[in-house]
Every structure is written in C-alpha cells, then in structure tokens.
C-alpha cells in the first residue's frame, strides 16, 4: 500500500497517520486519539519527569491498545501520585495492594511492580548525577526522512535494542526493544509521522554525543 491509499482526510479536512482512522473509532475516542496524535506524539520531550511518565505508560501498554492507556491516563496520574519518581520509589506492599484494587488503571501486578522498580532505577540514576532524559536521548538516531506509509515504520531498531539493553542493565523492567521504540516515537526521538500527515515536522535536539559515549562505556569495560 502506498501512503496515498493509507491516508484519508478526517472530517476536519486534515490528513493524519493511518492509525488515526476516524471511521473505525467512536467519536470520543477519535477526539482523544486525534489530540494525542496532533499535539503530543512525535514531539520532542526532554523533561526527565515527563519521560518517566511516558516510560511507565508505555510499559503498561505492553500487550494492549494505546487507546486503553489514553482513556485511563488521568487515572494513572492520580493513582501514581503524578508519576513522582521519589514517591513511587518508596512504595510498599500496601501501595501495590491499593493499586491492584484501583479499577481506573490497568491492574497488572507485574507492571505495577515494574513501575516501582523503574522509579527506583530512575532515582539511582539521579543520585549518580545522570538525568533520565540524558540517558534516553543518548540513543536517539540521526534525523531521517519521514516514512512513506505505515508499512515503512519499523517496530524495532538497533537504537531501541541498545536502549532496552542499557535500561535493563540499570534495573528497569518492561522496557524491551519494541517498547523502547514506541517510547522513541512518542517522545520525538524519531519522527514517524508519515510523509502525507499534516503535523509539521519538528527538529529534535541533537543527541549529546560526548555524553552518550560516557553513559554507555561503563558496561563495556
């Protein structure tokens, strides 16, 4: 399929990536997905706190539709205290029980425990003087042309595989190569809006290559 056959204008006259298909979504879901696509997805995000939320939500999305997570996002924020790293890092079994009883989120114990482990790993990074944003963005590839269509969008790349490996080494869970690439797409490390999509291209900040080298050398020694 070509981009032309994959993309069709929505009722507002704008052409979007094929996964925003108004004809297949309930009106409220289309608005939710449309706004996420138009204003968040693929926009460079360099704030460590915001990135921790994205890492957490991408992990919860594993095996589910992203729309499920979008519908529950505000519930997740409430349940996890705004994804405050320091607070989540101090969660106990009592917090896990509270979260498992919360019907407003995805009640998966392994993913809840992973979020707590990831908060502790992110806190350890900060204690070592490394920003989570700095680490994640060190894996951003050089800019490339937008894909012609969804068939040209990869699910995994060498960079996402390397990111997942490094995050696992540092104690993160539920962030495999596919989840890592979804994170890279969502936070603008790559621009996978398709060529005919109306969303303007953005220029992501260049990776700090010197810092990237220092962040990745420790485990190769």
FIKOLZA-1660 file (N, C-alpha, C; in steps of 0.1 Angstrom, whole numbers, plus 5000, padded with zeros to 4 digits):
% residues 221
   i   px   py   pz ch aa at
   1 5008 4988 5000  A  X  N
   1 5000 5000 5000  A  X CA
   1 5009 5012 5000  A  X  C
   2 5005 5022 4992  A  X  N
   2 5012 5035 4992  A  X CA
   2 5006 5044 5003  A  X  C
   3 5013 5055 5006  A  X  N
   3 5008 5065 5016  A  X CA
   3 4995 5070 5011  A  X  C
   4 4993 5072 4998  A  X  N
   4 4981 5078 4993  A  X CA
   4 4969 5069 4996  A  X  C
   5 4970 5056 4995  A  X  N
   5 4959 5047 4998  A  X CA
   5 4957 5045 5013  A  X  C
   6 4967 5047 5021  A  X  N
   6 4966 5045 5035  A  X CA
   6 4960 5057 5042  A  X  C
   7 4962 5069 5037  A  X  N
   7 4958 5081 5044  A  X CA
   7 4945 5087 5037  A  X  C
   8 4936 5091 5046  A  X  N
   8 4924 5098 5041  A  X CA
   8 4921 5110 5050  A  X  C
   9 4916 5120 5045  A  X  N
   9 4913 5132 5053  A  X CA
   9 4901 5129 5063  A  X  C
  10 4903 5134 5075  A  X  N
  10 4893 5132 5085  A  X CA
  10 4882 5143 5083  A  X  C
  11 4872 5143 5091  A  X  N
  11 4861 5153 5089  A  X CA
  11 4865 5167 5091  A  X  C
  12 4877 5169 5097  A  X  N
  12 4882 5183 5098  A  X CA
  12 4890 5187 5086  A  X  C
  13 4891 5178 5076  A  X  N
  13 4899 5181 5064  A  X CA
  13 4913 5178 5065  A  X  C
  14 4918 5173 5076  A  X  N
  14 4933 5171 5077  A  X CA
  14 4936 5156 5075  A  X  C
  15 4947 5154 5069  A  X  N
  15 4952 5140 5067  A  X CA
  15 4962 5137 5078  A  X  C
  16 4959 5125 5084  A  X  N
  16 4968 5121 5095  A  X CA
  16 4973 5107 5093  A  X  C
  17 4982 5103 5101  A  X  N
  17 4988 5089 5100  A  X CA
  17 4976 5079 5101  A  X  C
  18 4978 5068 5094  A  X  N
  18 4967 5059 5092  A  X CA
  18 4962 5053 5104  A  X  C
  19 4969 5053 5115  A  X  N
  19 4964 5047 5128  A  X CA
  19 4954 5056 5134  A  X  C
  20 4952 5068 5129  A  X  N
  20 4941 5077 5134  A  X CA
  20 4930 5076 5124  A  X  C
  21 4922 5066 5125  A  X  N
  21 4912 5063 5115  A  X CA
  21 4898 5066 5121  A  X  C
  22 4893 5078 5117  A  X  N
  22 4880 5083 5123  A  X CA
  22 4869 5073 5120  A  X  C
  23 4869 5066 5109  A  X  N
  23 4859 5057 5105  A  X CA
  23 4858 5045 5114  A  X  C
  24 4869 5042 5121  A  X  N
  24 4870 5030 5130  A  X CA
  24 4869 5033 5145  A  X  C
  25 4867 5045 5148  A  X  N
  25 4867 5049 5162  A  X CA
  25 4854 5056 5166  A  X  C
  26 4850 5054 5179  A  X  N
  26 4839 5061 5184  A  X CA
  26 4842 5076 5185  A  X  C
  27 4833 5085 5183  A  X  N
  27 4836 5099 5183  A  X CA
  27 4845 5104 5195  A  X  C
  28 4842 5100 5207  A  X  N
  28 4850 5104 5218  A  X CA
  28 4864 5098 5217  A  X  C
  29 4866 5086 5213  A  X  N
  29 4879 5080 5211  A  X CA
  29 4887 5087 5200  A  X  C
  30 4880 5090 5189  A  X  N
  30 4887 5097 5179  A  X CA
  30 4893 5111 5183  A  X  C
  31 4885 5118 5191  A  X  N
  31 4890 5131 5196  A  X CA
  31 4902 5129 5205  A  X  C
  32 4901 5119 5214  A  X  N
  32 4912 5116 5223  A  X CA
  32 4925 5112 5215  A  X  C
  33 4923 5103 5206  A  X  N
  33 4935 5099 5198  A  X CA
  33 4940 5110 5189  A  X  C
  34 4930 5117 5183  A  X  N
  34 4934 5128 5174  A  X CA
  34 4943 5139 5181  A  X  C
  35 4938 5143 5193  A  X  N
  35 4945 5153 5201  A  X CA
  35 4959 5148 5205  A  X  C
  36 4960 5135 5209  A  X  N
  36 4973 5129 5212  A  X CA
  36 4982 5130 5200  A  X  C
  37 4977 5125 5189  A  X  N
  37 4985 5125 5177  A  X CA
  37 4989 5139 5173  A  X  C
  38 4980 5148 5173  A  X  N
  38 4983 5162 5168  A  X CA
  38 4992 5170 5177  A  X  C
  39 4991 5168 5190  A  X  N
  39 4998 5177 5199  A  X CA
  39 5009 5170 5208  A  X  C
  40 5010 5157 5208  A  X  N
  40 5020 5150 5217  A  X CA
  40 5029 5141 5209  A  X  C
  41 5023 5131 5202  A  X  N
  41 5031 5120 5196  A  X CA
  41 5041 5126 5186  A  X  C
  42 5053 5122 5188  A  X  N
  42 5064 5126 5180  A  X CA
  42 5070 5140 5183  A  X  C
  43 5065 5147 5193  A  X  N
  43 5070 5160 5197  A  X CA
  43 5082 5157 5207  A  X  C
  44 5093 5163 5204  A  X  N
  44 5105 5161 5213  A  X CA
  44 5102 5165 5227  A  X  C
  45 5105 5155 5236  A  X  N
  45 5102 5157 5250  A  X CA
  45 5115 5154 5258  A  X  C
  46 5120 5165 5265  A  X  N
  46 5133 5164 5271  A  X CA
  46 5133 5165 5286  A  X  C
  47 5121 5165 5292  A  X  N
  47 5120 5166 5306  A  X CA
  47 5120 5152 5313  A  X  C
  48 5129 5150 5323  A  X  N
  48 5130 5137 5329  A  X CA
  48 5117 5132 5336  A  X  C
  49 5111 5141 5343  A  X  N
  49 5098 5137 5350  A  X CA
  49 5088 5133 5340  A  X  C
  50 5086 5141 5329  A  X  N
  50 5076 5137 5319  A  X CA
  50 5080 5124 5312  A  X  C
  51 5093 5122 5310  A  X  N
  51 5097 5110 5303  A  X CA
  51 5095 5098 5312  A  X  C
  52 5097 5099 5325  A  X  N
  52 5094 5088 5334  A  X CA
  52 5079 5084 5333  A  X  C
  53 5070 5094 5332  A  X  N
  53 5056 5090 5330  A  X CA
  53 5054 5082 5317  A  X  C
  54 5061 5087 5306  A  X  N
  54 5059 5080 5293  A  X CA
  54 5065 5066 5294  A  X  C
  55 5077 5064 5300  A  X  N
  55 5082 5051 5302  A  X CA
  55 5072 5042 5309  A  X  C
  56 5066 5047 5320  A  X  N
  56 5057 5039 5328  A  X CA
  56 5044 5036 5319  A  X  C
  57 5039 5045 5312  A  X  N
  57 5027 5042 5305  A  X CA
  57 5029 5033 5293  A  X  C
  58 5041 5035 5287  A  X  N
  58 5044 5025 5276  A  X CA
  58 5046 5011 5281  A  X  C
  59 5051 5010 5293  A  X  N
  59 5052 4996 5299  A  X CA
  59 5038 4991 5302  A  X  C
  60 5029 4999 5307  A  X  N
  60 5016 4994 5310  A  X CA
  60 5009 4991 5297  A  X  C
  61 5012 4997 5286  A  X  N
  61 5006 4995 5273  A  X CA
  61 5009 4981 5267  A  X  C
  62 5021 4976 5271  A  X  N
  62 5026 4963 5265  A  X CA
  62 5014 4953 5264  A  X  C
  63 5011 4948 5252  A  X  N
  63 5001 4938 5250  A  X CA
  63 4987 4944 5249  A  X  C
  64 4986 4957 5250  A  X  N
  64 4973 4964 5250  A  X CA
  64 4973 4974 5239  A  X  C
  65 4961 4980 5236  A  X  N
  65 4960 4991 5227  A  X CA
  65 4964 5004 5234  A  X  C
  66 4971 5013 5227  A  X  N
  66 4974 5026 5234  A  X CA
  66 4962 5034 5237  A  X  C
  67 4951 5032 5230  A  X  N
  67 4939 5039 5233  A  X CA
  67 4934 5035 5247  A  X  C
  68 4936 5023 5252  A  X  N
  68 4932 5019 5265  A  X CA
  68 4940 5027 5275  A  X  C
  69 4953 5030 5273  A  X  N
  69 4961 5037 5282  A  X CA
  69 4956 5052 5282  A  X  C
  70 4954 5057 5270  A  X  N
  70 4949 5071 5269  A  X CA
  70 4936 5074 5277  A  X  C
  71 4927 5064 5276  A  X  N
  71 4914 5066 5283  A  X CA
  71 4917 5066 5298  A  X  C
  72 4927 5059 5303  A  X  N
  72 4930 5058 5317  A  X CA
  72 4941 5067 5322  A  X  C
  73 4946 5075 5313  A  X  N
  73 4958 5083 5317  A  X CA
  73 4957 5091 5330  A  X  C
  74 4946 5098 5331  A  X  N
  74 4944 5107 5342  A  X CA
  74 4942 5098 5355  A  X  C
  75 4936 5086 5353  A  X  N
  75 4935 5077 5365  A  X CA
  75 4949 5073 5369  A  X  C
  76 4958 5069 5359  A  X  N
  76 4971 5066 5362  A  X CA
  76 4979 5077 5370  A  X  C
  77 4977 5089 5365  A  X  N
  77 4984 5100 5371  A  X CA
  77 4980 5102 5386  A  X  C
  78 4967 5100 5388  A  X  N
  78 4962 5101 5402  A  X CA
  78 4967 5090 5410  A  X  C
  79 4966 5078 5405  A  X  N
  79 4970 5066 5413  A  X CA
  79 4985 5065 5416  A  X  C
  80 4993 5071 5407  A  X  N
  80 5007 5070 5409  A  X CA
  80 5013 5084 5413  A  X  C
  81 5005 5092 5420  A  X  N
  81 5009 5105 5425  A  X CA
  81 5017 5113 5415  A  X  C
  82 5011 5114 5403  A  X  N
  82 5017 5123 5393  A  X CA
  82 5030 5117 5387  A  X  C
  83 5032 5104 5389  A  X  N
  83 5044 5098 5385  A  X CA
  83 5057 5104 5391  A  X  C
  84 5055 5108 5403  A  X  N
  84 5067 5114 5411  A  X CA
  84 5077 5103 5414  A  X  C
  85 5089 5103 5408  A  X  N
  85 5098 5093 5409  A  X CA
  85 5102 5090 5424  A  X  C
  86 5105 5100 5432  A  X  N
  86 5109 5098 5445  A  X CA
  86 5098 5091 5454  A  X  C
  87 5086 5095 5451  A  X  N
  87 5075 5090 5459  A  X CA
  87 5072 5075 5455  A  X  C
  88 5072 5073 5442  A  X  N
  88 5069 5059 5438  A  X CA
  88 5080 5050 5442  A  X  C
  89 5093 5055 5443  A  X  N
  89 5104 5046 5447  A  X CA
  89 5102 5042 5461  A  X  C
  90 5094 5049 5469  A  X  N
  90 5092 5045 5483  A  X CA
  90 5079 5036 5485  A  X  C
  91 5073 5033 5474  A  X  N
  91 5060 5025 5475  A  X CA
  91 5063 5011 5482  A  X  C
  92 5053 5007 5490  A  X  N
  92 5054 4994 5497  A  X CA
  92 5043 4984 5492  A  X  C
  93 5043 4973 5499  A  X  N
  93 5032 4963 5495  A  X CA
  93 5018 4969 5497  A  X  C
  94 5017 4978 5506  A  X  N
  94 5004 4985 5508  A  X CA
  94 5000 4993 5496  A  X  C
  95 5010 5000 5490  A  X  N
  95 5007 5007 5478  A  X CA
  95 5003 4998 5466  A  X  C
  96 5010 4986 5465  A  X  N
  96 5007 4977 5455  A  X CA
  96 4993 4972 5456  A  X  C
  97 4989 4969 5469  A  X  N
  97 4975 4964 5471  A  X CA
  97 4965 4975 5467  A  X  C
  98 4968 4987 5471  A  X  N
  98 4960 4999 5467  A  X CA
  98 4958 4999 5452  A  X  C
  99 4969 4998 5445  A  X  N
  99 4968 4999 5430  A  X CA
  99 4961 4987 5424  A  X  C
 100 4963 4975 5429  A  X  N
 100 4956 4964 5424  A  X CA
 100 4941 4964 5426  A  X  C
 101 4937 4973 5436  A  X  N
 101 4923 4974 5438  A  X CA
 101 4917 4986 5430  A  X  C
 102 4925 4993 5423  A  X  N
 102 4920 5005 5416  A  X CA
 102 4916 5001 5402  A  X  C
 103 4902 5001 5400  A  X  N
 103 4897 4998 5387  A  X CA
 103 4899 5008 5376  A  X  C
 104 4904 5020 5380  A  X  N
 104 4907 5030 5370  A  X CA
 104 4920 5029 5362  A  X  C
 105 4928 5019 5366  A  X  N
 105 4941 5017 5359  A  X CA
 105 4941 5002 5354  A  X  C
 106 4952 4999 5348  A  X  N
 106 4955 4985 5343  A  X CA
 106 4960 4978 5356  A  X  C
 107 4952 4968 5361  A  X  N
 107 4956 4961 5373  A  X CA
 107 4964 4949 5370  A  X  C
 108 4977 4951 5367  A  X  N
 108 4986 4940 5363  A  X CA
 108 4998 4942 5373  A  X  C
 109 4999 4932 5382  A  X  N
 109 5008 4933 5393  A  X CA
 109 5023 4934 5388  A  X  C
 110 5026 4926 5378  A  X  N
 110 5040 4927 5372  A  X CA
 110 5043 4941 5367  A  X  C
 111 5033 4947 5361  A  X  N
 111 5036 4961 5355  A  X CA
 111 5036 4971 5366  A  X  C
 112 5028 4969 5377  A  X  N
 112 5028 4978 5388  A  X CA
 112 5042 4977 5395  A  X  C
 113 5046 4965 5398  A  X  N
 113 5059 4963 5404  A  X CA
 113 5071 4968 5395  A  X  C
 114 5069 4967 5382  A  X  N
 114 5079 4972 5373  A  X CA
 114 5080 4987 5374  A  X  C
 115 5069 4994 5375  A  X  N
 115 5069 5008 5376  A  X CA
 115 5076 5013 5389  A  X  C
 116 5074 5005 5400  A  X  N
 116 5081 5009 5412  A  X CA
 116 5096 5006 5410  A  X  C
 117 5100 4995 5404  A  X  N
 117 5114 4992 5402  A  X CA
 117 5120 5003 5393  A  X  C
 118 5112 5007 5383  A  X  N
 118 5117 5017 5374  A  X CA
 118 5119 5031 5381  A  X  C
 119 5110 5034 5390  A  X  N
 119 5112 5046 5398  A  X CA
 119 5125 5045 5406  A  X  C
 120 5128 5034 5412  A  X  N
 120 5140 5032 5420  A  X CA
 120 5152 5033 5411  A  X  C
 121 5151 5027 5399  A  X  N
 121 5162 5028 5389  A  X CA
 121 5165 5043 5385  A  X  C
 122 5154 5050 5382  A  X  N
 122 5155 5064 5378  A  X CA
 122 5161 5072 5390  A  X  C
 123 5157 5069 5402  A  X  N
 123 5162 5077 5413  A  X CA
 123 5177 5074 5415  A  X  C
 124 5181 5061 5412  A  X  N
 124 5195 5058 5413  A  X CA
 124 5203 5065 5403  A  X  C
 125 5197 5067 5391  A  X  N
 125 5204 5075 5380  A  X CA
 125 5206 5089 5385  A  X  C
 126 5196 5095 5391  A  X  N
 126 5197 5109 5396  A  X CA
 126 5207 5110 5406  A  X  C
 127 5208 5100 5415  A  X  N
 127 5218 5100 5426  A  X CA
 127 5232 5100 5421  A  X  C
 128 5233 5093 5409  A  X  N
 128 5246 5092 5402  A  X CA
 128 5249 5104 5393  A  X  C
 129 5240 5114 5393  A  X  N
 129 5242 5126 5385  A  X CA
 129 5239 5124 5371  A  X  C
 130 5230 5114 5368  A  X  N
 130 5226 5112 5354  A  X CA
 130 5211 5115 5353  A  X  C
 131 5207 5124 5344  A  X  N
 131 5193 5126 5341  A  X CA
 131 5187 5115 5333  A  X  C
 132 5175 5111 5336  A  X  N
 132 5168 5101 5327  A  X CA
 132 5167 5106 5313  A  X  C
 133 5164 5118 5311  A  X  N
 133 5163 5124 5298  A  X CA
 133 5176 5123 5290  A  X  C
 134 5187 5125 5297  A  X  N
 134 5200 5125 5291  A  X CA
 134 5203 5111 5287  A  X  C
 135 5200 5101 5295  A  X  N
 135 5203 5087 5291  A  X CA
 135 5194 5083 5279  A  X  C
 136 5181 5085 5280  A  X  N
 136 5172 5081 5269  A  X CA
 136 5176 5087 5256  A  X  C
 137 5178 5101 5256  A  X  N
 137 5181 5108 5244  A  X CA
 137 5195 5104 5238  A  X  C
 138 5203 5098 5246  A  X  N
 138 5216 5094 5241  A  X CA
 138 5215 5083 5230  A  X  C
 139 5203 5077 5230  A  X  N
 139 5201 5066 5220  A  X CA
 139 5194 5072 5207  A  X  C
 140 5190 5084 5207  A  X  N
 140 5183 5090 5195  A  X CA
 140 5192 5089 5183  A  X  C
 141 5186 5083 5172  A  X  N
 141 5194 5082 5159  A  X CA
 141 5194 5095 5152  A  X  C
 142 5203 5097 5142  A  X  N
 142 5203 5109 5134  A  X CA
 142 5189 5111 5127  A  X  C
 143 5185 5123 5124  A  X  N
 143 5172 5125 5118  A  X CA
 143 5172 5118 5104  A  X  C
 144 5160 5114 5100  A  X  N
 144 5158 5107 5087  A  X CA
 144 5145 5112 5081  A  X  C
 145 5143 5109 5068  A  X  N
 145 5131 5113 5062  A  X CA
 145 5119 5105 5068  A  X  C
 146 5107 5112 5068  A  X  N
 146 5095 5105 5073  A  X CA
 146 5092 5093 5064  A  X  C
 147 5086 5083 5071  A  X  N
 147 5082 5071 5063  A  X CA
 147 5071 5074 5053  A  X  C
 148 5071 5067 5042  A  X  N
 148 5061 5070 5032  A  X CA
 148 5047 5065 5037  A  X  C
 149 5047 5054 5044  A  X  N
 149 5034 5049 5049  A  X CA
 149 5037 5040 5062  A  X  C
 150 5026 5035 5068  A  X  N
 150 5028 5027 5080  A  X CA
 150 5036 5014 5078  A  X  C
 151 5036 5009 5066  A  X  N
 151 5044 4997 5063  A  X CA
 151 5059 5000 5063  A  X  C
 152 5062 5012 5063  A  X  N
 152 5077 5016 5063  A  X CA
 152 5082 5019 5077  A  X  C
 153 5073 5018 5087  A  X  N
 153 5076 5022 5101  A  X CA
 153 5081 5009 5108  A  X  C
 154 5093 5009 5113  A  X  N
 154 5098 4997 5120  A  X CA
 154 5092 4995 5134  A  X  C
 155 5093 4983 5139  A  X  N
 155 5088 4981 5152  A  X CA
 155 5100 4981 5162  A  X  C
 156 5112 4978 5157  A  X  N
 156 5124 4977 5165  A  X CA
 156 5135 4983 5156  A  X  C
 157 5145 4989 5163  A  X  N
 157 5157 4994 5156  A  X CA
 157 5169 4990 5164  A  X  C
 158 5181 4991 5158  A  X  N
 158 5193 4989 5166  A  X CA
 158 5194 4998 5178  A  X  C
 159 5189 5011 5176  A  X  N
 159 5190 5021 5187  A  X CA
 159 5180 5017 5199  A  X  C
 160 5168 5012 5195  A  X  N
 160 5158 5008 5206  A  X CA
 160 5163 4995 5213  A  X  C
 161 5170 4987 5205  A  X  N
 161 5175 4975 5212  A  X CA
 161 5186 4978 5221  A  X  C
 162 5195 4988 5217  A  X  N
 162 5205 4992 5226  A  X CA
 162 5200 4999 5239  A  X  C
 163 5189 5008 5237  A  X  N
 163 5183 5014 5248  A  X CA
 163 5177 5004 5258  A  X  C
 164 5170 4994 5253  A  X  N
 164 5164 4984 5261  A  X CA
 164 5174 4977 5269  A  X  C
 165 5185 4974 5263  A  X  N
 165 5196 4966 5269  A  X CA
 165 5202 4975 5281  A  X  C
 166 5204 4987 5278  A  X  N
 166 5210 4996 5288  A  X CA
 166 5200 4999 5300  A  X  C
 167 5188 5000 5297  A  X  N
 167 5178 5002 5307  A  X CA
 167 5177 4990 5316  A  X  C
 168 5177 4978 5310  A  X  N
 168 5177 4966 5318  A  X CA
 168 5189 4965 5327  A  X  C
 169 5200 4968 5321  A  X  N
 169 5213 4968 5329  A  X CA
 169 5212 4977 5341  A  X  C
 170 5204 4988 5340  A  X  N
 170 5203 4997 5351  A  X CA
 170 5191 4995 5360  A  X  C
 171 5184 4983 5358  A  X  N
 171 5174 4979 5367  A  X CA
 171 5160 4982 5363  A  X  C
 172 5158 4987 5350  A  X  N
 172 5144 4990 5345  A  X CA
 172 5138 4977 5340  A  X  C
 173 5125 4976 5341  A  X  N
 173 5118 4964 5337  A  X CA
 173 5107 4968 5327  A  X  C
 174 5102 4958 5319  A  X  N
 174 5091 4960 5310  A  X CA
 174 5094 4971 5299  A  X  C
 175 5107 4972 5296  A  X  N
 175 5111 4981 5285  A  X CA
 175 5120 4974 5275  A  X  C
 176 5114 4965 5268  A  X  N
 176 5121 4957 5258  A  X CA
 176 5123 4966 5245  A  X  C
 177 5129 4960 5235  A  X  N
 177 5132 4968 5223  A  X CA
 177 5120 4974 5216  A  X  C
 178 5109 4967 5216  A  X  N
 178 5096 4972 5209  A  X CA
 178 5091 4984 5217  A  X  C
 179 5090 4982 5231  A  X  N
 179 5085 4993 5239  A  X CA
 179 5094 5005 5239  A  X  C
 180 5107 5002 5238  A  X  N
 180 5117 5013 5237  A  X CA
 180 5115 5021 5224  A  X  C
 181 5112 5014 5213  A  X  N
 181 5110 5021 5201  A  X CA
 181 5097 5029 5201  A  X  C
 182 5087 5023 5207  A  X  N
 182 5074 5031 5209  A  X CA
 182 5076 5044 5217  A  X  C
 183 5085 5043 5227  A  X  N
 183 5089 5054 5235  A  X CA
 183 5096 5065 5226  A  X  C
 184 5105 5060 5218  A  X  N
 184 5113 5069 5209  A  X CA
 184 5103 5076 5200  A  X  C
 185 5093 5069 5194  A  X  N
 185 5084 5075 5186  A  X CA
 185 5075 5086 5193  A  X  C
 186 5070 5082 5205  A  X  N
 186 5061 5091 5212  A  X CA
 186 5068 5103 5217  A  X  C
 187 5081 5103 5220  A  X  N
 187 5088 5114 5226  A  X CA
 187 5097 5122 5216  A  X  C
 188 5095 5119 5203  A  X  N
 188 5102 5127 5193  A  X CA
 188 5117 5123 5191  A  X  C
 189 5121 5112 5196  A  X  N
 189 5135 5108 5193  A  X CA
 189 5136 5104 5178  A  X  C
 190 5125 5099 5173  A  X  N
 190 5123 5097 5159  A  X CA
 190 5110 5103 5154  A  X  C
 191 5109 5107 5142  A  X  N
 191 5097 5113 5136  A  X CA
 191 5091 5103 5127  A  X  C
 192 5081 5095 5132  A  X  N
 192 5074 5085 5124  A  X CA
 192 5060 5089 5119  A  X  C
 193 5057 5102 5120  A  X  N
 193 5046 5107 5112  A  X CA
 193 5048 5104 5098  A  X  C
 194 5038 5099 5091  A  X  N
 194 5040 5095 5077  A  X CA
 194 5041 5108 5068  A  X  C
 195 5046 5106 5056  A  X  N
 195 5050 5117 5048  A  X CA
 195 5039 5127 5045  A  X  C
 196 5026 5121 5043  A  X  N
 196 5015 5130 5040  A  X CA
 196 5007 5135 5052  A  X  C
 197 5012 5132 5064  A  X  N
 197 5005 5136 5076  A  X CA
 197 5006 5151 5077  A  X  C
 198 4996 5158 5082  A  X  N
 198 4996 5172 5083  A  X CA
 198 5005 5178 5094  A  X  C
 199 5008 5170 5104  A  X  N
 199 5016 5175 5115  A  X CA
 199 5029 5180 5110  A  X  C
 200 5033 5192 5113  A  X  N
 200 5046 5197 5108  A  X CA
 200 5057 5190 5114  A  X  C
 201 5068 5188 5106  A  X  N
 201 5080 5182 5111  A  X CA
 201 5087 5190 5121  A  X  C
 202 5092 5184 5131  A  X  N
 202 5100 5192 5141  A  X CA
 202 5114 5187 5141  A  X  C
 203 5123 5196 5145  A  X  N
 203 5137 5192 5146  A  X CA
 203 5141 5188 5160  A  X  C
 204 5143 5175 5163  A  X  N
 204 5146 5171 5176  A  X CA
 204 5160 5177 5180  A  X  C
 205 5162 5179 5193  A  X  N
 205 5175 5183 5197  A  X CA
 205 5185 5173 5194  A  X  C
 206 5197 5177 5190  A  X  N
 206 5208 5167 5187  A  X CA
 206 5212 5160 5199  A  X  C
 207 5214 5147 5198  A  X  N
 207 5219 5139 5209  A  X CA
 207 5233 5144 5213  A  X  C
 208 5235 5144 5226  A  X  N
 208 5248 5149 5231  A  X CA
 208 5258 5137 5230  A  X  C
 209 5265 5137 5219  A  X  N
 209 5273 5125 5216  A  X CA
 209 5284 5123 5226  A  X  C
 210 5290 5133 5231  A  X  N
 210 5300 5131 5241  A  X CA
 210 5295 5125 5254  A  X  C
 211 5283 5130 5258  A  X  N
 211 5277 5124 5270  A  X CA
 211 5272 5110 5267  A  X  C
 212 5267 5108 5255  A  X  N
 212 5262 5095 5251  A  X CA
 212 5273 5085 5253  A  X  C
 213 5285 5088 5248  A  X  N
 213 5296 5079 5249  A  X CA
 213 5300 5076 5263  A  X  C
 214 5300 5085 5272  A  X  N
 214 5303 5083 5286  A  X CA
 214 5292 5075 5293  A  X  C
 215 5280 5076 5289  A  X  N
 215 5269 5069 5295  A  X CA
 215 5269 5054 5292  A  X  C
 216 5275 5051 5280  A  X  N
 216 5274 5037 5275  A  X CA
 216 5287 5029 5277  A  X  C
 217 5297 5036 5281  A  X  N
 217 5310 5029 5282  A  X CA
 217 5312 5020 5294  A  X  C
 218 5305 5023 5305  A  X  N
 218 5307 5016 5317  A  X CA
 218 5305 5001 5316  A  X  C
 219 5294 4997 5309  A  X  N
 219 5290 4983 5308  A  X CA
 219 5299 4976 5298  A  X  C
 220 5307 4983 5290  A  X  N
 220 5315 4976 5280  A  X CA
 220 5329 4973 5286  A  X  C
 221 5332 4979 5298  A  X  N
 221 5345 4977 5304  A  X CA
 221 5347 4962 5309  A  X  C
% end
